[in-house]
């Protein structure tokens, strides 16, 4: 059971220093917002991973090559840029909570629709439309919580929200293992998509219990610039927007290359069964969950940029090691899964706080929605490139390209300011 610890400050007052001080500091309204954002992102992750986990079954059902299956991921992420930008503008104009509900409903509806797809072309369209909701949820949820969090706790608070991605990923792997063990592959992949209806239930909670931070309600009523897309390209924000987009491109290009192709790599080139693949992914996901929590702590301790820089280097090294292991080294592959998942997730922990702190309240949703998701859309071409190259290089050989994205992220940090401790305006 957690206890509240306090210590005196220089001015004679006391400060809460307990392990969950960041959560208590949110207040009742902030904690409800935290719950809504955490649940939304976990279910967002679940719906996303229904495709990578089902990819081999879908490929066999529609007789697809690796390039075509990779395109399913790319179209999701490219359209997510549009969804993220629209959701960001909506968040600034109608509020964070209403925009959050819209994104959750969108990705839930079109995930289920994917299960009814009669052919590859229809599946491609439904997956693209799913990307509209998928792209907006993280940006809106992160901003909602960031505006309740205190500056000294913001990195850790958003890191915990980010850890919901690992929770959703783990849930997807668990359901995948059960569904594909009990049903034949031609039916199982459709059932996986049907389970994506669950996020719609979250909307009931959000609608009843979650409200925007008071400062957002004031800004929405009194600032004519709210939700202005051209405003994030004005002279004082142009540099931030361009380099933040480049940063998102690098980190997400590296991440989604691994997230998309590791299940196929484990089954196709490592010869693992459904249960065996689930076991390997369990270590990867466990590392990811702890990575999010650790990265959130470090982003408050050493700064947003230092956290991203550290784990970009470690992630690039991990990708190369994981993808280039000789055949027969599955034991070492299993051992590498945990640190790889840890590093490639810890790098994301500072994103929610960092991007929120780069923009003022009236365009915070617009700025974060555009930079995070435009970066994801451009970075999404890396998984497709891996898919096409895998026919000649092998999936493992092509996976090494994921390291390139992390190098790009390190370069992008040169053009961005450190924001640790910055109060939201």
C-alpha positions in Angstrom: 0.0 0.0 0.0 1.4 3.4 -1.0 2.0 6.0 1.7 2.2 9.8 1.4 5.6 11.1 2.1 6.3 14.8 2.6 9.5 16.8 3.0 10.0 20.5 3.8 10.9 22.9 1.0 13.1 26.1 1.1 10.1 28.4 1.7 9.0 26.3 4.7 6.1 24.5 3.0 5.9 20.8 2.5 6.1 18.7 -0.7 4.6 15.3 -1.5 7.5 13.0 -2.4 5.8 9.6 -2.3 6.0 7.1 -5.2 2.6 8.1 -6.4 2.9 11.8 -5.8 2.5 12.4 -9.6 -0.9 10.7 -9.4 -2.2 12.5 -6.3 -1.1 15.8 -7.8 -3.5 15.4 -10.7 -6.5 15.9 -8.3 -9.9 14.0 -8.7 -10.7 15.5 -12.2 -7.2 14.8 -13.4 -7.2 11.2 -12.2 -10.4 10.6 -14.1 -8.8 12.1 -17.2 -5.8 9.9 -16.7 -8.0 6.8 -16.5 -9.8 7.8 -19.7 -6.6 8.5 -21.6 -4.9 5.3 -20.3 -7.9 3.1 -21.3 -8.2 4.8 -24.7 -4.5 4.3 -25.5 -4.5 0.7 -24.3 -7.5 -0.2 -26.6 -6.0 1.9 -29.4 -2.9 -0.4 -29.2 -5.1 -3.5 -29.0 -6.9 -2.5 -32.2 -3.7 -1.7 -34.0 -2.0 -5.0 -33.2 -4.9 -7.1 -34.5 -3.4 -6.6 -38.0 0.3 -7.5 -37.4 -0.6 -10.5 -35.3 -3.0 -11.7 -38.0 -0.8 -10.8 -40.9 0.3 -14.3 -42.0 -3.3 -15.6 -41.9 -4.5 -12.6 -43.9 -1.7 -13.0 -46.4 -2.5 -16.7 -47.0 -6.3 -16.0 -47.2 -6.0 -13.3 -49.9 -2.7 -14.8 -51.5 -0.7 -11.6 -50.8 3.0 -11.0 -51.0 5.0 -9.2 -48.3 4.8 -5.9 -50.1 1.0 -6.0 -50.1 0.8 -7.0 -46.4 3.3 -4.2 -45.5 1.0 -1.8 -47.4 -1.8 -2.6 -45.0 0.3 -1.2 -42.2 1.5 1.8 -44.2 -1.9 2.9 -45.2 -3.1 2.8 -41.6 -0.2 5.0 -40.5 -0.3 7.4 -43.5 -4.0 8.0 -43.0 -3.4 8.4 -39.2 -1.6 11.6 -40.1 -4.8 13.0 -41.4 -6.7 11.7 -38.4 -4.1 13.1 -36.0 -4.2 16.5 -37.5 -8.0 16.6 -37.6 -8.3 15.3 -34.0 -5.8 17.9 -32.9 -7.7 20.8 -34.5 -11.0 19.4 -33.0 -9.3 19.1 -29.6 -8.5 22.8 -29.7 -11.9 23.9 -31.0 -14.4 21.7 -29.3 -12.4 20.3 -26.4 -10.1 17.4 -25.6 -12.8 15.1 -24.2 -15.2 15.4 -27.1 -12.3 14.8 -29.6 -11.1 11.8 -27.5 -14.6 10.2 -27.8 -14.7 10.8 -31.5 -11.3 9.1 -32.1 -12.2 6.0 -29.9 -15.5 5.5 -31.8 -13.8 5.8 -35.1 -11.0 3.3 -34.6 -13.4 0.8 -32.9 -16.0 0.9 -35.7 -13.5 0.4 -38.6 -11.5 -2.3 -36.8 -14.7 -4.4 -36.6 -15.4 -3.5 -40.3 -12.1 -5.1 -41.2 -13.4 -8.4 -40.0 -16.1 -8.3 -42.7 -13.8 -7.5 -45.6 -14.5 -9.8 -48.6 -11.3 -8.9 -50.4 -7.9 -7.3 -50.0 -9.0 -4.0 -51.5 -11.9 -3.6 -49.1 -9.6 -4.5 -46.1 -7.2 -1.8 -47.3 -9.9 0.8 -47.3 -11.3 -0.2 -43.9 -7.8 -0.3 -42.4 -7.2 3.2 -43.8 -10.3 4.5 -42.2 -9.3 2.9 -38.9 -6.2 5.0 -39.1 -8.3 8.2 -38.8 -9.2 7.3 -35.2 -5.9 5.5 -34.4 -4.0 8.7 -35.3 -5.9 11.0 -33.1 -6.3 9.1 -29.9 -2.8 9.4 -28.5 -2.3 13.1 -29.2 -5.7 14.1 -27.7 -5.3 11.8 -24.6 -1.8 12.9 -23.9 -2.7 16.6 -24.1 -5.7 16.0 -21.9 -3.5 14.6 -19.1 -0.6 16.9 -19.7 -2.8 19.9 -18.9 -3.7 18.5 -15.5 -0.2 17.3 -14.6 2.3 19.4 -12.6 5.5 20.4 -14.5 7.8 18.4 -12.3 5.7 15.2 -12.7 4.6 15.6 -16.3 7.1 13.3 -17.9 6.4 10.5 -15.4 2.7 11.0 -15.7 2.7 10.8 -19.5 5.1 7.9 -19.4 2.6 5.9 -17.4 -0.1 6.8 -19.9 2.3 5.7 -22.7 2.7 2.4 -20.9 -0.9 1.6 -21.8 0.4 0.8 -25.3 2.2 -2.3 -23.8 -0.9 -3.2 -21.9 -3.0 -3.2 -25.1 -0.3 -5.0 -27.0 -0.1 -7.7 -24.4 -3.9 -8.1 -24.4 -3.8 -8.5 -28.1 -1.2 -11.2 -28.0 -3.2 -13.1 -25.3 -6.4 -13.0 -27.4 -4.4 -13.8 -30.6 -2.9 -16.9 -28.9 -6.3 -18.2 -27.7 -8.2 -17.4 -30.9 -5.7 -18.9 -33.3 -5.3 -22.0 -31.2 -9.1 -22.6 -31.1 -10.1 -21.6 -34.6 -8.7 -22.2 -38.1 -6.7 -19.3 -39.5 -9.3 -18.3 -42.1 -11.8 -17.6 -39.3 -9.5 -16.6 -36.6 -8.2 -13.4 -38.2 -11.8 -12.1 -38.7 -12.6 -12.9 -35.0 -9.5 -10.9 -34.0 -10.9 -7.8 -35.7 -14.4 -8.4 -34.3 -13.0 -8.2 -30.8 -12.0 -4.6 -31.6 -15.5 -3.5 -30.7 -14.5 -3.4 -27.0 -13.1 0.2 -27.1 -16.6 1.6 -27.7 -17.5 0.8 -24.1 -14.8 3.3 -22.9 -16.8 6.1 -24.5 -19.5 5.7 -21.9 -17.0 6.3 -19.1 -15.3 9.2 -20.8 -18.7 10.9 -21.5 -19.9 10.6 -17.9 -16.7 11.2 -15.9 -14.0 13.1 -17.8 -13.7 16.8 -18.3 -11.2 19.2 -19.8 -8.7 21.1 -17.6 -10.1 24.6 -16.6 -7.4 26.4 -18.5 -8.6 24.8 -21.8 -12.2 25.8 -21.2 -11.0 29.4 -20.7 -8.8 29.3 -23.8 -11.5 27.8 -26.0 -13.9 30.5 -25.0 -11.6 33.5 -25.4 -8.9 32.9 -28.1 -9.8 33.3 -31.8 -6.6 31.5 -32.8 -7.6 28.2 -31.3 -7.3 25.2 -33.6 -5.6 27.3 -36.3 -3.6 25.0 -38.6 -1.6 27.8 -40.2 -0.6 29.0 -36.7 1.8 26.1 -36.1 3.7 27.2 -39.1 4.0 30.8 -38.1 7.5 32.2 -37.6 7.8 31.5 -33.9 6.6 27.9 -34.2 7.9 26.9 -37.7 11.2 25.5 -36.5 9.6 23.6 -33.7 7.0 22.1 -36.0 9.5 20.9 -38.6 12.0 19.4 -36.2 9.3 17.8 -34.0 7.9 16.1 -37.2 11.4 14.9 -38.1 11.8 13.5 -34.6 8.5 11.7 -34.8 9.4 10.3 -38.2 12.6 8.8 -37.0 11.4 7.2 -33.8 8.1 5.9 -35.2 9.7 4.6 -38.4 12.0 2.5 -36.3 9.3 1.4 -33.9 6.6 0.4 -36.5 9.1 -1.5 -38.5 9.6 -3.8 -35.5 6.0 -3.8 -34.4 4.8 -4.8 -37.9 7.4 -7.4 -38.9 8.6 -9.1 -35.7 5.6 -11.6 -35.6 6.2 -12.6 -39.2 10.0 -12.8 -38.6 9.5 -15.1 -35.6 7.2 -17.5 -37.5 8.6 -17.3 -41.0 12.3 -17.2 -40.4 12.6 -18.6 -36.8 10.0 -21.3 -37.3 8.1 -20.6 -34.1 4.5 -21.8 -33.6 1.6 -19.5 -32.5 2.2 -20.3 -28.8 6.0 -20.0 -29.3 5.6 -16.6 -31.0 3.3 -15.5 -28.1 6.1 -16.4 -25.6 8.7 -14.4 -27.4 6.4 -11.5 -27.7 5.6 -11.7 -24.0 9.2 -10.8 -23.1 9.3 -8.0 -25.7 6.1 -6.6 -24.3 7.2 -7.0 -20.6 10.3 -5.0 -21.5 8.2 -2.4 -23.3 5.9 -1.9 -20.2 8.9 -1.3 -17.9 10.6 0.8 -20.5 7.7 3.2 -20.6 7.7 3.6 -16.8 11.5 4.0 -16.6 11.6 6.4 -19.5 8.9 8.5 -17.9 10.9 8.7 -14.7 14.1 9.6 -16.6 12.5 12.2 -18.8 11.8 14.2 -15.6 15.3 13.5 -14.1 17.6 14.0 -17.1 15.4 15.9 -19.5 13.3 15.2 -22.5 16.1 15.4 -25.1 18.6 13.3 -23.1 16.0 10.5 -22.6 15.2 10.3 -26.3 18.9 10.5 -27.3 19.9 7.8 -24.9 17.3 5.3 -26.0 17.5 6.1 -29.7 21.1 4.9 -29.6 20.3 1.8 -27.5 17.2 1.0 -29.7 19.3 1.1 -32.9 21.8 -1.3 -31.4 19.0 -3.6 -30.2 17.4 -3.7 -33.6 20.6 -4.7 -35.3 21.4 -7.4 -32.7 17.8 -8.8 -32.8 17.5 -9.0 -36.5 20.9 -10.3 -37.4 21.3 -13.2 -35.1 22.4 -16.4 -36.9 19.9 -19.3 -37.4 19.7 -21.6 -34.4 20.2 -18.8 -31.8 16.6 -18.7 -30.7 17.6 -18.8 -27.0 19.6 -15.6 -27.4 16.8 -14.1 -29.5 14.5 -14.8 -26.5 16.9 -13.0 -24.1 17.3 -10.0 -26.4 13.5 -9.5 -26.6 13.3 -7.9 -23.1 16.0 -5.2 -23.6 14.8 -4.4 -27.1 11.2 -3.9 -26.0 12.5 -1.8 -23.0 14.6 0.6 -25.1 12.3 1.0 -28.1 9.5 2.0 -25.7 11.4 4.1 -23.2 12.2 6.5 -26.0 8.5 7.3 -26.3 7.9 8.1 -22.7 8.9 11.8 -23.1 6.9 12.4 -26.2 3.6 13.3 -24.5 5.2 15.9 -22.2 7.8 17.1 -24.8 5.3 17.8 -27.6 2.7 19.3 -25.2 5.3 21.7 -23.8 6.4 22.9 -27.2 3.1 24.6 -28.0 0.8 27.1 -26.3 -2.7 26.0 -25.2 -4.6 27.5 -28.2 -2.7 25.3 -30.7 -1.4 22.5 -28.5 -3.8 19.9 -29.9 -3.1 21.0 -33.5 0.6 21.1 -33.0 1.0 17.8 -31.3 -1.6 16.1 -33.5 0.2 17.2 -36.7 3.8 16.6 -35.7 3.3 13.2 -34.0 1.1 11.8 -36.7 2.8 13.3 -39.7 6.0 11.8 -38.4 4.2 8.5 -38.1 2.9 8.7 -41.7 6.3 9.4 -43.2 8.0 6.8 -41.0 5.3 4.3 -42.1 7.0 3.9 -45.4 9.8 2.1 -43.7 7.6 -1.0 -42.9 6.5 -1.1 -46.5 10.1 -0.9 -47.7 11.0 -3.7 -45.4 8.1 -5.7 -46.9 9.4 -5.3 -50.4 13.0 -5.9 -49.6 12.3 -8.9 -47.5 11.6 -10.9 -50.6 15.2 -10.7 -51.5 17.0 -9.8 -48.2 14.8 -11.9 -45.9 12.6 -10.4 -43.2 15.5 -10.4 -40.7 17.9 -8.7 -43.1 15.4 -6.0 -44.0 14.4 -5.4 -40.4 17.9 -3.8 -39.8 16.6 -0.7 -41.6 14.7 0.1 -38.5 18.0 1.4 -37.0 18.0 4.2 -39.6 15.0 5.8 -38.1 16.6 6.1 -34.7 19.6 7.8 -36.2 17.3 10.4 -37.8 15.7 11.1 -34.4 19.1 12.0 -32.8 19.7 14.5 -35.7 16.2 16.0 -35.2 16.9 16.8 -31.5 19.6 19.3 -32.6 16.8 21.7 -33.7 14.5 21.5 -30.6 14.8 23.2 -27.2 14.8 21.3 -23.8 11.4 21.8 -22.1 11.9 20.0 -18.7 10.1 22.0 -16.0 8.3 24.3 -18.4 4.9 25.4 -17.3 2.1 25.1 -19.9 0.9 28.5 -21.2 
